Amino acid sequence: PDTFTDRQYSYNGQDELLKTRHSRRGETDYFYDTTGHITACRSEDEGYLASWQYDAAGNLLGRRAGERATAENSVVPFNRLLSYRGVYYRYDEHGRVVEKQGRSGTQSYRYDAEHRMVEV
């Protein structure tokens, strides 16, 4: 079997990702509001639309996938994503992702005193 995968990325003038082209999964389009927050994406392969909602201060309130919203994907406490498509995130007291856990295992992240990621 062919294991080569080609990926292409297209950006707008504000360096926002507009489209990804994946040789096996097709295209995904991304949409933004005037402040640069992602508001929606549409996947050619999966044929669904995901959308994100924000409050007046720009804090992420929730996400919808297709026509369904569940408690898991519609609540984003403290403006931090806790889970997405079976991947779970844990944060430290500074709001930095310190652990990502999914089907393929757990990935840990470490930061220096200036909050720069130094180890994955």
Secondary structure, 3 states (H helix, E strand, C coil): CCCCCCEEEEECCCCCEEEEEECCCEEEEEEECCCCCEEEEEECCCCCEEEEEECCCCCEEEEEECCECCHHHHCCHHHCCCEECCEEEEECCCCCEEEEEECCEEEECEECCCCCEEEC
